[in-house]
């Protein structure tokens, strides 16, 4: 004996209508990139979309390098601050705190030159230096 056929439980007014049903989770999106809406008002569906290229591979590598360096510097600062969180003065204030960011500097990576803002730390503990 086989399994009975499984059917979706749609109300009869939907099943008998001429409206097309789209399965859940399968939505077809159609995107078009246009530079001037007035030029393409009368465009037909057969025309190919106009797509403008984004940044080149070299620029993507530079952006990725910049982001990775920023994340690494921020993680290093966070680790230093966490390691020195117990250092407090007589009034209970922390001696080691984050202090904004240094001015942007250009550094050279394998991907090319990138601008980086290094996070700063104010370390007032005796002999402390970040």
MMTF fields as JSON, N, C-alpha, C and O atoms, coordinates in Angstrom:
{
  "mmtfVersion": "1.0.0",
  "mmtfProducer": "UNKNOWN",
  "numBonds": 519,
  "numAtoms": 520,
  "numGroups": 130,
  "numChains": 1,
  "numModels": 1,
  "chainsPerModel": [1],
  "groupsPerChain": [130],
  "chainIdList": ["A"],
  "bondAtomList": [4, 2, 8, 6, 12, 10, 16, 14, 20, 18, 24, 22, 28, 26, 32, 30, 36, 34, 40, 38, 44, 42, 48, 46, 52, 50, 56, 54, 60, 58, 64, 62, 68, 66, 72, 70, 76, 74, 80, 78, 84, 82, 88, 86, 92, 90, 96, 94, 100, 98, 104, 102, 108, 106, 112, 110, 116, 114, 120, 118, 124, 122, 128, 126, 132, 130, 136, 134, 140, 138, 144, 142, 148, 146, 152, 150, 156, 154, 160, 158, 164, 162, 168, 166, 172, 170, 176, 174, 180, 178, 184, 182, 188, 186, 192, 190, 196, 194, 200, 198, 204, 202, 208, 206, 212, 210, 216, 214, 220, 218, 224, 222, 228, 226, 232, 230, 236, 234, 240, 238, 244, 242, 248, 246, 252, 250, 256, 254, 260, 258, 264, 262, 268, 266, 272, 270, 276, 274, 280, 278, 284, 282, 288, 286, 292, 290, 296, 294, 300, 298, 304, 302, 308, 306, 312, 310, 316, 314, 320, 318, 324, 322, 328, 326, 332, 330, 336, 334, 340, 338, 344, 342, 348, 346, 352, 350, 356, 354, 360, 358, 364, 362, 368, 366, 372, 370, 376, 374, 380, 378, 384, 382, 388, 386, 392, 390, 396, 394, 400, 398, 404, 402, 408, 406, 412, 410, 416, 414, 420, 418, 424, 422, 428, 426, 432, 430, 436, 434, 440, 438, 444, 442, 448, 446, 452, 450, 456, 454, 460, 458, 464, 462, 468, 466, 472, 470, 476, 474, 480, 478, 484, 482, 488, 486, 492, 490, 496, 494, 500, 498, 504, 502, 508, 506, 512, 510, 516, 514],
  "bondOrderList": [1, 1, 1, 1, 1, 1, 1, 1, 1, 1, 1, 1, 1, 1, 1, 1, 1, 1, 1, 1, 1, 1, 1, 1, 1, 1, 1, 1, 1, 1, 1, 1, 1, 1, 1, 1, 1, 1, 1, 1, 1, 1, 1, 1, 1, 1, 1, 1, 1, 1, 1, 1, 1, 1, 1, 1, 1, 1, 1, 1, 1, 1, 1, 1, 1, 1, 1, 1, 1, 1, 1, 1, 1, 1, 1, 1, 1, 1, 1, 1, 1, 1, 1, 1, 1, 1, 1, 1, 1, 1, 1, 1, 1, 1, 1, 1, 1, 1, 1, 1, 1, 1, 1, 1, 1, 1, 1, 1, 1, 1, 1, 1, 1, 1, 1, 1, 1, 1, 1, 1, 1, 1, 1, 1, 1, 1, 1, 1, 1],
  "groupList": [{"groupName": "UNK", "atomNameList": ["N", "CA", "C", "O"], "elementList": ["N", "C", "C", "O"], "formalChargeList": [0, 0, 0, 0], "bondAtomList": [1, 0, 2, 1, 3, 2], "bondOrderList": [1, 1, 2], "singleLetterCode": "X", "chemCompType": "L-PEPTIDE LINKING"}],
  "groupTypeList": [0, 0, 0, 0, 0, 0, 0, 0, 0, 0, 0, 0, 0, 0, 0, 0, 0, 0, 0, 0, 0, 0, 0, 0, 0, 0, 0, 0, 0, 0, 0, 0, 0, 0, 0, 0, 0, 0, 0, 0, 0, 0, 0, 0, 0, 0, 0, 0, 0, 0, 0, 0, 0, 0, 0, 0, 0, 0, 0, 0, 0, 0, 0, 0, 0, 0, 0, 0, 0, 0, 0, 0, 0, 0, 0, 0, 0, 0, 0, 0, 0, 0, 0, 0, 0, 0, 0, 0, 0, 0, 0, 0, 0, 0, 0, 0, 0, 0, 0, 0, 0, 0, 0, 0, 0, 0, 0, 0, 0, 0, 0, 0, 0, 0, 0, 0, 0, 0, 0, 0, 0, 0, 0, 0, 0, 0, 0, 0, 0, 0],
  "groupIdList": [1, 2, 3, 4, 5, 6, 7, 8, 9, 10, 11, 12, 13, 14, 15, 16, 17, 18, 19, 20, 21, 22, 23, 24, 25, 26, 27, 28, 29, 30, 31, 32, 33, 34, 35, 36, 37, 38, 39, 40, 41, 42, 43, 44, 45, 46, 47, 48, 49, 50, 51, 52, 53, 54, 55, 56, 57, 58, 59, 60, 61, 62, 63, 64, 65, 66, 67, 68, 69, 70, 71, 72, 73, 74, 75, 76, 77, 78, 79, 80, 81, 82, 83, 84, 85, 86, 87, 88, 89, 90, 91, 92, 93, 94, 95, 96, 97, 98, 99, 100, 101, 102, 103, 104, 105, 106, 107, 108, 109, 110, 111, 112, 113, 114, 115, 116, 117, 118, 119, 120, 121, 122, 123, 124, 125, 126, 127, 128, 129, 130],
  "secStructList": [7, 7, 7, 7, 7, 7, 7, 7, 7, 7, 7, 2, 2, 2, 2, 6, 1, 1, 7, 7, 7, 7, 7, 6, 6, 7, 7, 7, 7, 7, 7, 7, 7, 7, 1, 7, 4, 4, 4, 4, 6, 6, 7, 7, 6, 6, 1, 7, 7, 7, 7, 7, 7, 7, 7, 7, 2, 2, 2, 2, 2, 2, 2, 2, 2, 2, 2, 2, 2, 2, 2, 2, 2, 2, 2, 2, 2, 2, 2, 2, 2, 2, 2, 6, 6, 6, 7, 5, 7, 6, 6, 1, 7, 5, 1, 3, 3, 3, 3, 3, 3, 7, 7, 7, 3, 3, 3, 3, 3, 6, 6, 3, 3, 3, 3, 3, 7, 7, 3, 3, 3, 3, 3, 7, 1, 6, 6, 7, 7, 7],
  "xCoordList": [0.821, 0.0, 0.866, 1.782, 0.6, 1.37, 0.815, -0.257, 1.581, 1.152, 0.133, 0.251, -0.866, -1.828, -1.119, -0.17, -1.571, -0.973, -1.141, -2.235, -0.027, -0.075, -0.397, 0.246, -1.384, -1.771, -1.809, -2.143, -1.465, -1.537, -2.995, -3.865, -3.256, -4.62, -4.95, -5.003, -5.174, -5.569, -7.088, -7.722, -7.673, -9.13, -9.525, -8.747, -10.713, -11.134, -11.178, -10.94, -11.478, -11.523, -10.146, -10.052, -9.097, -7.747, -7.358, -6.768, -7.682, -7.32, -8.037, -7.468, -9.257, -10.029, -9.84, -10.383, -9.097, -8.918, -7.832, -7.054, -7.794, -6.797, -5.489, -4.527, -5.442, -4.233, -3.154, -3.421, -1.952, -0.836, -0.292, -0.066, -0.084, 0.463, 1.974, 2.474, 2.7, 4.148, 4.447, 3.9, 5.301, 5.653, 6.362, 7.096, 6.142, 6.773, 8.28, 8.771, 9.004, 10.453, 11.1, 12.327, 10.336, 10.896, 10.336, 9.364, 10.954, 10.52, 11.523, 12.728, 11.048, 11.919, 11.986, 10.979, 13.173, 13.354, 13.996, 14.918, 13.518, 14.072, 14.582, 13.801, 15.879, 16.463, 16.999, 17.5, 16.889, 17.438, 18.184, 17.698, 19.357, 20.124, 19.999, 20.399, 19.449, 19.315, 19.931, 19.877, 20.517, 21.161, 20.179, 20.236, 19.285, 18.321, 16.946, 16.709, 16.06, 14.741, 13.997, 13.298, 14.124, 13.401, 13.81, 12.986, 15.069, 15.519, 14.84, 14.583, 14.551, 14.106, 12.635, 12.227, 11.833, 10.408, 9.727, 8.885, 10.083, 9.458, 10.275, 10.083, 11.168, 12.022, 11.179, 10.256, 11.502, 10.783, 11.456, 12.6, 10.758, 11.276, 12.399, 13.165, 12.508, 13.53, 14.912, 15.914, 14.974, 16.262, 17.079, 16.537, 18.382, 19.276, 19.443, 19.475, 19.55, 19.724, 21.089, 22.061, 21.137, 22.374, 23.015, 22.441, 24.18, 24.847, 26.16, 26.98, 26.352, 27.597, 28.521, 28.115, 29.757, 30.719, 31.078, 31.154, 31.296, 31.689, 33.197, 33.865, 33.73, 35.172, 35.906, 35.399, 37.102, 37.912, 38.48, 38.322, 39.134, 39.691, 40.749, 40.795, 41.593, 42.618, 41.99, 42.443, 40.949, 40.274, 39.589, 39.597, 39.003, 38.385, 39.424, 39.164, 40.604, 41.684, 42.123, 42.355, 42.239, 42.626, 41.564, 41.892, 40.296, 39.218, 39.207, 39.006, 39.425, 39.461, 40.661, 40.542, 41.815, 43.004, 42.775, 43.139, 42.174, 41.884, 40.968, 41.2, 39.928, 38.977, 39.631, 39.386, 40.456, 41.124, 42.093, 42.172, 42.826, 43.756, 42.988, 43.394, 41.885, 41.072, 40.524, 40.535, 40.049, 39.51, 40.615, 40.405, 41.793, 42.909, 43.375, 43.641, 43.478, 43.893, 42.87, 43.236, 41.6, 40.542, 40.559, 40.348, 40.803, 40.876, 42.08, 42.001, 43.204, 44.391, 44.127, 44.506, 43.477, 43.151, 42.204, 42.402, 41.166, 40.195, 40.876, 40.564, 41.803, 42.523, 43.372, 43.426, 44.034, 44.865, 44.007, 44.363, 42.876, 41.993, 41.419, 41.324, 41.037, 40.498, 41.554, 41.252, 42.808, 43.882, 44.207, 44.677, 43.964, 44.296, 43.063, 43.152, 41.941, 40.692, 40.74, 40.023, 41.565, 41.653, 42.539, 42.536, 43.292, 44.165, 43.338, 42.877, 43.163, 42.376, 43.177, 44.091, 42.824, 43.504, 42.783, 41.892, 43.174, 42.613, 41.124, 40.409, 40.649, 39.235, 38.397, 37.182, 39.017, 38.29, 38.184, 37.511, 38.84, 38.809, 39.876, 40.956, 39.561, 40.521, 41.718, 41.585, 42.885, 44.104, 44.36, 45.124, 43.733, 43.925, 42.555, 41.672, 42.401, 41.12, 41.348, 42.431, 40.319, 40.375, 40.265, 39.566, 40.972, 41.003, 40.86, 41.711, 39.793, 39.524, 40.451, 40.891, 40.741, 41.56, 42.603, 42.379, 43.752, 44.805, 44.398, 43.445, 45.127, 44.856, 45.105, 45.919, 44.404, 44.556, 45.96, 46.507, 46.542, 47.876, 47.845, 47.074, 48.686, 48.803, 49.854, 50.974, 49.475, 50.43, 50.431, 49.462, 51.528, 51.657, 51.467, 52.12, 50.575, 50.333, 50.61, 50.904, 50.515, 50.688, 49.604, 49.807, 48.448, 47.347, 47.501, 46.726, 48.485, 48.687, 48.554, 48.399, 48.611, 48.499, 47.075, 46.138, 46.903, 45.586, 45.691, 46.741, 44.603, 44.522, 43.95, 42.936, 44.611, 44.19, 44.157, 45.057, 43.118, 43.024, 43.237, 42.399, 44.335, 44.659, 43.928, 43.881, 43.362, 42.718, 43.777, 44.879, 43.444, 44.384, 43.985, 42.819, 44.989, 44.774, 45.47, 46.61, 44.783, 45.387, 45.761, 44.893, 47.063, 47.564, 48.299, 49.436, 47.643, 48.234, 48.835, 49.24, 48.897, 49.502, 51.011, 51.571, 51.67, 53.1, 53.867, 53.776, 54.617, 55.417, 54.582, 55.117, 53.319, 52.446, 52.577, 52.677, 52.576, 52.621, 51.98, 52.297, 51.084, 50.385, 51.173, 50.768],
  "yCoordList": [-1.177, 0.0, 1.242, 1.358, 2.142, 3.38, 4.435, 4.29, 5.498, 6.63, 7.45, 7.623, 7.957, 8.824, 10.087, 10.558, 10.618, 11.811, 12.991, 13.264, 13.687, 14.841, 16.07, 16.322, 16.834, 18.061, 19.187, 18.988, 20.359, 21.529, 21.83, 21.637, 22.29, 22.589, 24.041, 24.88, 24.337, 25.674, 25.73, 24.752, 26.848, 26.986, 26.89, 27.295, 26.363, 26.186, 27.482, 27.457, 28.625, 29.873, 30.274, 30.968, 29.855, 30.142, 29.128, 29.493, 27.865, 26.827, 27.021, 26.719, 27.511, 27.67, 29.035, 29.27, 29.92, 31.246, 31.199, 30.248, 32.227, 32.293, 32.895, 33.004, 33.28, 33.859, 32.795, 31.685, 33.141, 32.201, 32.175, 33.225, 30.987, 30.839, 30.673, 29.918, 31.378, 31.237, 30.396, 30.666, 29.387, 28.605, 29.474, 30.395, 29.182, 29.954, 29.777, 28.67, 30.851, 30.79, 30.862, 30.92, 30.86, 30.93, 32.156, 32.072, 33.278, 34.529, 34.917, 34.918, 35.242, 35.629, 37.148, 37.818, 37.68, 39.119, 39.518, 38.856, 40.572, 41.098, 42.495, 43.379, 42.702, 43.999, 44.608, 43.905, 45.9, 46.659, 47.848, 48.545, 48.073, 49.247, 50.238, 49.947, 51.404, 52.43, 53.71, 54.0, 54.475, 55.724, 56.884, 57.772, 56.889, 57.971, 57.353, 56.712, 57.541, 56.921, 57.384, 56.584, 58.638, 59.168, 58.478, 58.338, 58.042, 57.348, 56.0, 55.572, 55.334, 53.948, 53.766, 52.658, 54.802, 54.678, 53.748, 52.937, 53.858, 53.038, 51.793, 51.205, 51.389, 50.227, 48.958, 48.804, 48.069, 46.796, 45.773, 45.959, 44.701, 43.659, 42.869, 42.191, 42.947, 42.185, 42.83, 42.18, 44.083, 44.762, 44.205, 43.806, 44.185, 43.731, 44.855, 46.026, 44.52, 45.556, 46.234, 45.621, 47.485, 48.242, 48.096, 48.518, 47.513, 47.265, 48.021, 47.885, 48.812, 49.548, 48.739, 48.273, 48.577, 47.799, 48.518, 49.746, 47.742, 48.293, 48.437, 48.521, 48.467, 48.622, 47.414, 46.292, 47.685, 46.622, 45.711, 45.96, 44.663, 43.674, 44.292, 43.984, 45.154, 45.799, 46.651, 46.637, 47.386, 48.23, 47.374, 47.735, 46.254, 45.351, 44.791, 44.661, 44.457, 43.956, 45.025, 44.724, 46.265, 47.357, 47.578, 47.78, 47.539, 47.714, 46.583, 46.817, 45.357, 44.209, 44.306, 44.011, 44.715, 44.865, 45.926, 45.739, 47.033, 48.111, 47.618, 47.898, 46.883, 46.37, 45.354, 45.377, 44.466, 43.456, 44.109, 43.7, 45.114, 45.809, 46.521, 46.473, 47.182, 47.891, 46.923, 47.227, 45.768, 44.769, 44.233, 44.061, 43.963, 43.44, 44.456, 44.091, 45.735, 46.767, 46.936, 47.107, 46.889, 47.019, 45.825, 45.997, 44.626, 43.428, 43.497, 43.085, 44.024, 44.17, 45.161, 44.916, 46.279, 47.255, 46.649, 46.82, 45.932, 45.327, 44.324, 44.28, 43.519, 42.545, 43.256, 42.824, 44.345, 45.106, 45.733, 45.689, 46.316, 46.927, 45.88, 46.121, 44.722, 43.654, 43.125, 42.816, 43.023, 42.517, 43.483, 43.06, 44.769, 45.772, 46.383, 47.456, 45.732, 46.261, 46.375, 47.192, 45.578, 45.604, 46.702, 46.937, 47.378, 48.454, 49.721, 50.353, 50.074, 51.256, 52.141, 51.673, 53.417, 54.334, 54.315, 53.496, 55.22, 55.261, 55.592, 55.223, 56.284, 56.634, 55.591, 55.754, 54.534, 53.464, 53.626, 52.837, 54.639, 54.838, 53.983, 53.769, 53.509, 52.693, 53.526, 54.695, 52.901, 53.573, 53.363, 54.109, 52.365, 52.054, 52.106, 51.296, 53.078, 53.259, 53.52, 53.938, 53.27, 53.615, 55.124, 55.79, 55.66, 57.109, 57.508, 58.217, 57.058, 57.463, 56.821, 55.684, 57.566, 57.065, 58.091, 59.297, 57.595, 58.463, 58.971, 58.474, 59.962, 60.467, 59.367, 58.469, 59.452, 58.47, 58.525, 59.601, 57.338, 57.251, 56.31, 55.35, 56.588, 55.702, 54.638, 54.952, 53.383, 52.291, 51.504, 51.533, 50.804, 50.032, 48.56, 48.01, 47.924, 46.486, 45.855, 46.551, 44.543, 43.845, 44.256, 44.189, 44.684, 45.107, 46.557, 47.033, 47.26, 48.659, 49.52, 48.997, 50.831, 51.75, 51.858, 51.958, 51.839, 51.999, 52.995, 53.124, 53.69, 54.63, 53.896, 53.207, 54.046, 53.34, 54.315, 55.141, 54.219, 54.978, 54.005, 53.136, 54.14, 53.227, 53.661, 54.853, 52.719, 53.067, 53.456, 52.906, 54.396, 54.861, 54.342, 54.043, 54.24, 53.81, 54.804, 55.192, 55.218, 56.072, 55.163, 54.71, 54.897, 54.001, 54.833, 55.253, 55.067, 55.878, 55.017, 55.534, 53.728, 52.858, 53.074, 53.525, 52.746, 52.975, 52.07, 50.844, 52.693, 51.934, 51.351, 50.611, 51.646, 51.093, 51.824, 53.051, 51.066, 51.674, 50.695, 49.505, 51.211, 50.381, 50.373, 49.736],
  "zCoordList": [0.0, 0.0, 0.0, 0.814, -0.87, -0.967, -0.038, 0.551, 0.07, 0.893, 0.137, -1.076, 0.833, 0.153, -0.345, 0.282, -1.444, -2.032, -1.085, -0.591, -0.842, 0.045, -0.783, -1.802, -0.354, -1.044, -0.035, 1.133, -0.497, 0.37, 0.676, -0.174, 1.853, 2.277, 1.963, 2.862, 0.67, 0.25, 0.172, -0.222, 0.538, 0.394, -1.08, -1.944, -1.39, -2.775, -3.577, -4.785, -2.933, -3.691, -4.214, -5.226, -3.552, -4.045, -5.113, -6.13, -4.89, -5.86, -7.186, -8.235, -7.172, -8.391, -9.051, -10.131, -8.44, -9.032, -10.109, -10.181, -10.931, -11.989, -11.483, -12.243, -10.229, -9.644, -9.494, -9.036, -9.88, -9.798, -8.374, -7.772, -7.841, -6.503, -6.588, -7.422, -5.725, -5.63, -4.396, -3.327, -4.515, -3.336, -2.306, -2.663, -1.035, 0.03, -0.037, -0.26, 0.153, 0.17, -1.193, -1.275, -2.256, -3.6, -4.298, -5.048, -4.045, -4.635, -5.698, -5.446, -6.861, -7.952, -8.002, -8.231, -7.787, -7.81, -9.13, -9.605, -9.702, -10.942, -10.639, -10.285, -10.773, -10.492, -11.775, -12.653, -11.867, -12.99, -12.437, -11.547, -12.964, -12.597, -13.737, -14.865, -13.451, -14.478, -13.963, -12.768, -14.867, -14.484, -14.524, -13.673, -15.494, -15.613, -15.839, -16.863, -14.903, -14.982, -16.227, -16.847, -16.608, -17.766, -19.063, -19.966, -19.175, -20.385, -20.556, -21.681, -19.456, -19.502, -19.164, -18.816, -19.251, -18.947, -19.94, -19.555, -21.206, -22.234, -22.573, -23.637, -21.698, -21.97, -21.982, -21.183, -22.881, -22.962, -22.077, -21.664, -21.785, -20.911, -21.575, -20.889, -22.914, -23.615, -23.534, -23.831, -23.141, -23.064, -21.909, -20.879, -22.098, -21.038, -20.016, -20.395, -18.725, -17.717, -17.861, -18.304, -17.485, -17.507, -16.135, -15.132, -16.089, -14.815, -14.797, -15.705, -13.769, -13.623, -12.723, -11.658, -13.155, -12.394, -11.103, -11.06, -10.059, -8.767, -8.7, -9.73, -7.492, -7.351, -7.938, -7.948, -8.42, -9.0, -7.928, -6.733, -8.364, -7.447, -6.535, -5.344, -7.08, -6.257, -5.158, -4.014, -5.515, -4.526, -3.462, -2.285, -3.855, -2.875, -1.916, -0.719, -2.439, -1.581, -0.59, 0.581, -1.044, -0.142, 0.932, 2.102, 0.537, 1.519, 2.545, 3.737, 2.072, 2.978, 3.915, 5.104, 3.391, 4.231, 5.298, 6.459, 4.902, 5.854, 6.963, 8.14, 6.586, 7.577, 8.508, 9.714, 7.967, 8.799, 9.778, 10.937, 9.323, 10.213, 11.314, 12.475, 10.974, 11.969, 13.012, 14.205, 12.576, 13.509, 14.404, 15.605, 13.839, 14.625, 15.665, 16.81, 15.275, 16.224, 17.342, 18.505, 16.991, 17.994, 18.949, 20.15, 18.439, 19.281, 20.215, 21.372, 19.702, 20.542, 21.674, 22.819, 21.354, 22.395, 23.418, 24.621, 22.95, 23.858, 24.793, 25.983, 24.265, 25.094, 26.15, 27.302, 25.756, 26.697, 27.79, 28.968, 27.397, 28.392, 29.345, 30.549, 28.811, 29.656, 30.626, 31.779, 30.142, 31.0, 32.133, 33.19, 31.927, 32.933, 33.589, 34.186, 33.491, 34.042, 35.562, 36.14, 36.213, 37.679, 38.228, 39.436, 37.393, 37.863, 38.081, 37.13, 39.345, 39.678, 40.63, 41.309, 40.67, 41.598, 42.944, 43.168, 43.834, 45.189, 45.186, 46.118, 44.149, 44.106, 43.371, 43.255, 42.879, 42.205, 40.706, 40.044, 40.157, 38.699, 38.032, 38.582, 36.861, 36.117, 35.686, 35.323, 35.734, 35.297, 33.809, 33.195, 33.241, 31.826, 31.149, 31.433, 30.247, 29.568, 28.085, 27.677, 27.286, 25.872, 25.719, 26.482, 24.711, 24.563, 23.097, 22.559, 22.454, 21.079, 20.067, 20.239, 19.008, 17.905, 17.52, 17.624, 17.073, 16.564, 15.184, 14.584, 14.691, 13.342, 12.314, 12.531, 11.211, 10.136, 9.567, 9.328, 9.352, 8.77, 7.589, 7.563, 6.614, 5.454, 5.769, 6.172, 5.578, 5.713, 4.408, 3.649, 4.162, 2.934, 3.235, 4.122, 2.498, 2.61, 1.254, 0.282, 1.198, -0.08, -1.065, -2.278, -0.548, -1.409, -1.854, -2.683, -1.319, -1.654, -0.409, 0.694, -0.576, 0.543, 1.045, 0.252, 2.371, 2.987, 4.138, 4.767, 4.403, 5.515, 6.724, 6.613, 7.894, 9.104, 10.27, 10.422, 11.094, 12.347, 13.493, 13.733, 14.193, 15.296, 16.564, 16.87, 17.297, 18.565, 19.598, 19.599, 20.468, 21.483, 22.855, 23.111, 23.742, 25.116, 26.027, 25.773, 27.092, 28.11, 29.274, 30.019, 29.428, 30.47, 31.508, 31.29, 32.637, 33.716, 34.813, 35.854, 34.597, 35.611, 35.597, 34.598, 36.718, 36.852, 35.885, 35.955, 34.99, 34.026, 32.903, 32.078, 32.839, 31.809, 30.494, 30.45, 29.444, 28.115, 27.137, 27.128, 26.325, 25.332, 24.06, 23.088]
}
